């Protein structure tokens, strides 16, 4: 069966999220968020109890809308036949998609600055404007080894509660959103927050921290429902950056 025939099997909505998720992977390469073939980004398939995830063994540069693997919440690969996924990735992402039906997209990274913040007892600090967005809105999950154990799903669900940002202790960062753009821009801001915190702490100099009232005020501003429009504008700008660089166009239904 040719590629054109395969595309017919996808709804317009699925084609769109496949393209956008593929864009996430390629943008991660440009932004330096990759860890070889490890870490995962997923998106819920519209109208199905299933999500799309990268095929295990592929570099992020190799991800395309066509080679994403569709898996249901029970871990059964629906397509392509024989598709291989990382079990640790399935455990993390299925836990979130199962417990939070409103969440469309989940991103997970192992960046040096993200992992460094995950090792700090105080976690993420509201030192910069970027990091104020997460004030009182970050879940922490204690490290318990590689996420191969499906029983760990219940622990993950308890840890994240209703937050959209989670720091996996000694491991990395997780963001989730009701749209791909929200999850992506949360991760973009979180990575900058982690990097600037580590850089500031590394100076050994006294740091200026905004007052709790200012931090709370800024957090409320940046988490106002109207801010989602800004997240989407930023997401589309990132996609245009990717397309201009690769001289490709977005998929149209």
PAMAR-128264 format. One record per residue (C-alpha): residue in three letters; x, y, z. Coordinates in steps of 0.02 Angstrom, whole numbers, padded with zeros to 5 digits, always signed. Example, Ala and Ser with C-alpha at 12.3 -4.5 7.8 and 13.67 -1.06 7.14 Angstrom:
# PAMAR-128264
ALA+00615-00225+00390
SER+00684-00053+00357
//
This chain:
# PAMAR-128264
UNK+00000+00000+00000
UNK+00074+00168-00051
UNK+00092+00320+00061
UNK-00052+00409-00026
UNK-00168+00265+00016
UNK-00110+00263+00197
UNK-00154+00446+00216
UNK-00334+00410+00168
UNK-00353+00311+00328
UNK-00324+00467+00433
UNK-00455+00598+00469
UNK-00416+00779+00432
UNK-00395+00809+00620
UNK-00273+00664+00637
UNK-00171+00724+00489
UNK-00157+00894+00572
UNK-00099+00830+00743
UNK+00023+00710+00658
UNK+00102+00857+00567
UNK+00109+00966+00723
UNK+00183+00828+00831
UNK+00315+00795+00698
UNK+00352+00981+00703
UNK+00377+00969+00892
UNK+00512+00838+00868
UNK+00603+00939+00736
UNK+00595+01098+00838
UNK+00667+01001+00986
UNK+00819+00965+00878
UNK+00841+01149+00835
UNK+00821+01199+01018
UNK+00941+01067+01086
UNK+00811+00969+01185
UNK+00857+00795+01121
UNK+00934+00647+01212
UNK+00977+00528+01069
UNK+00827+00412+01040
UNK+00759+00441+01216
UNK+00620+00553+01284
UNK+00451+00568+01202
UNK+00318+00689+01144
UNK+00139+00627+01124
UNK-00028+00691+01063
UNK-00201+00621+01088
UNK-00285+00562+00928
UNK-00445+00663+00905
UNK-00599+00557+00936
UNK-00502+00403+00992
UNK-00440+00327+01155
UNK-00264+00325+01084
UNK-00111+00434+01066
UNK+00035+00456+00945
UNK+00215+00431+01002
UNK+00385+00420+00918
UNK+00442+00251+00853
UNK+00579+00188+00970
UNK+00749+00191+00887
UNK+00725+00344+00778
UNK+00819+00507+00802
UNK+00705+00656+00822
UNK+00765+00717+00651
UNK+00691+00560+00575
UNK+00515+00580+00645
UNK+00381+00611+00513
UNK+00191+00617+00520
UNK+00191+00446+00434
UNK+00307+00350+00552
UNK+00225+00403+00717
UNK+00157+00254+00812
UNK-00024+00250+00868
UNK-00050+00160+01034
UNK-00205+00141+01142
UNK-00210+00177+01329
UNK-00185-00008+01368
UNK-00020-00010+01273
UNK-00077-00101+01116
UNK+00005-00036+00958
UNK-00134+00004+00834
UNK-00024+00058+00689
UNK+00091+00029+00603
UNK+00093-00159+00621
UNK+00246-00208+00721
UNK+00277-00029+00778
UNK+00402-00019+00921
UNK+00382+00100+01068
UNK+00486+00132+01224
UNK+00397+00054+01374
UNK+00456+00192+01491
UNK+00383+00321+01373
UNK+00219+00227+01366
UNK+00208+00220+01557
UNK+00231+00407+01580
UNK+00122+00467+01437
UNK-00019+00341+01456
UNK-00033+00386+01640
UNK-00063+00568+01595
UNK-00177+00538+01446
UNK-00281+00413+01546
UNK-00300+00520+01702
UNK-00319+00688+01615
UNK-00438+00673+01465
UNK-00429+00862+01439
UNK-00242+00850+01403
UNK-00204+00839+01218
UNK-00014+00846+01214
UNK+00126+00792+01332
UNK+00311+00835+01313
UNK+00455+00757+01411
UNK+00638+00810+01403
UNK+00806+00759+01477
UNK+00901+00922+01451
UNK+01055+00960+01559
UNK+00978+01116+01638
UNK+00810+01031+01664
UNK+00893+00883+01748
UNK+01000+00998+01853
UNK+00848+01088+01923
UNK+00765+00920+01955
UNK+00911+00878+02070
UNK+00897+01036+02175
UNK+00802+01016+02339
UNK+00714+01182+02311
UNK+00668+01136+02132
UNK+00617+01278+02016
UNK+00631+01451+02095
UNK+00534+01608+02040
UNK+00692+01706+02000
UNK+00650+01764+01823
UNK+00495+01826+01734
UNK+00492+01662+01638
UNK+00493+01558+01796
UNK+00356+01660+01882
UNK+00232+01576+01765
UNK+00255+01412+01861
UNK+00240+01483+02037
UNK+00129+01363+02137
UNK+00095+01267+01976
UNK+00231+01134+01973
UNK+00210+00954+02027
UNK+00359+00852+02085
UNK+00378+00664+02066
UNK+00509+00572+02168
UNK+00631+00463+02073
UNK+00597+00277+02081
UNK+00700+00209+01937
UNK+00663+00191+01751
UNK+00475+00196+01719
UNK+00457+00015+01663
UNK+00341-00033+01806
UNK+00159-00001+01761
UNK+00118+00015+01946
UNK+00216+00178+01939
UNK+00073+00252+01837
UNK-00032+00272+01994
UNK+00112+00362+02080
UNK+00132+00480+01932
UNK-00053+00520+01933
UNK-00048+00561+02118
UNK+00106+00670+02095
UNK+00042+00775+01951
UNK-00132+00808+02022
UNK-00207+00942+01907
UNK-00044+01030+01863
UNK+00016+01053+01684
UNK+00200+01056+01732
UNK+00291+00918+01822
UNK+00473+00897+01871
UNK+00529+00716+01882
UNK+00661+00717+02019
UNK+00836+00667+01958
UNK+00761+00638+01786
UNK+00688+00782+01685
UNK+00542+00894+01641
UNK+00363+00864+01586
UNK+00236+00987+01518
UNK+00059+00955+01458
UNK-00074+01059+01374
UNK-00249+01061+01306
UNK-00166+01104+01141
UNK+00002+01062+01063
UNK+00047+01246+01068
UNK+00014+01260+01254
UNK+00120+01108+01297
UNK+00261+01167+01184
UNK+00268+01344+01248
UNK+00258+01285+01429
UNK+00412+01178+01393
UNK+00501+01321+01303
UNK+00476+01437+01452
UNK+00519+01299+01576
UNK+00683+01259+01489
UNK+00731+01443+01490
UNK+00682+01454+01674
UNK+00790+01304+01718
UNK+00939+01366+01618
UNK+00937+01542+01689
UNK+00917+01475+01867
UNK+01069+01362+01851
UNK+01171+01500+01769
UNK+01124+01624+01905
UNK+01162+01502+02046
UNK+01329+01457+01966
UNK+01392+01635+01989
UNK+01393+01614+02178
UNK+01333+01794+02194
UNK+01185+01856+02295
UNK+01026+01841+02192
UNK+00880+01962+02185
UNK+00712+01874+02198
UNK+00547+01965+02167
UNK+00432+01981+02318
UNK+00301+01844+02342
UNK+00163+01969+02300
UNK+00245+02016+02135
UNK+00280+01834+02093
UNK+00098+01787+02126
UNK+00035+01936+02025
UNK+00148+01889+01878
UNK+00095+01707+01888
UNK-00088+01758+01880
UNK-00052+01868+01729
UNK+00040+01730+01636
UNK-00090+01597+01677
UNK-00242+01700+01631
UNK-00352+01609+01503
UNK-00316+01748+01378
UNK-00132+01699+01384
UNK-00170+01540+01287
UNK-00189+01649+01132
UNK-00010+01708+01158
UNK+00048+01527+01175
UNK-00034+01486+01009
UNK+00042+01638+00923
UNK+00213+01584+00985
UNK+00183+01404+00930
UNK+00137+01458+00754
UNK+00290+01572+00749
UNK+00400+01424+00798
UNK+00321+01320+00660
UNK+00354+01456+00530
UNK+00535+01462+00588
UNK+00547+01275+00557
UNK+00465+01284+00387
UNK+00570+01431+00327
UNK+00727+01338+00376
UNK+00674+01177+00289
UNK+00580+01261+00148
UNK+00427+01151+00172
UNK+00243+01193+00191
UNK+00116+01141+00320
UNK+00002+00996+00280
UNK-00172+01043+00224
UNK-00326+00932+00233
//
